[in-house]
Amino acid sequence: MARILAALALLVSVIGCSDDSEANEARLLLDRLENVQTPDLRQWRRKVDALGAMPLEAERTVDVRDKCHAMHDALLRAEEATEEARRGMDELEADEGGDAATVAAALARSEEAIAETRELRGPCEDARADLEARYGSRRPSP
């Protein structure tokens, strides 16, 4: 009888720990998602890459990470391509050897990434909202 009770106690503690572990992962992921965007494109790229590499174990948090990483990556690729096109236009306008074809290609990449972002935004936001409803955020309430 004592062995059965010990086994049950161990099982309950393992289940409780896995719930705590998922909650901790969820809160960490939610915090990371709140702070991923930044005006500095290089810093934003580092944050998006770090988001994609986050070591998570819980199926729910992995799903949110993957969906939101894909959306943030597409959004950032659109910004990066737009910035490249802007630089190219500045070179063209200043007659510094810019190339119209390069600008057009950058704009096309930006448009493709924007379209991809539109497709990925809903699944990311829905998954994130579900995770936030379940585990909340560390943000203080207003």
Helices and strands as residue ranges (DSSP letters): H 2-34, H 41-52, H 59-93, H 100-135
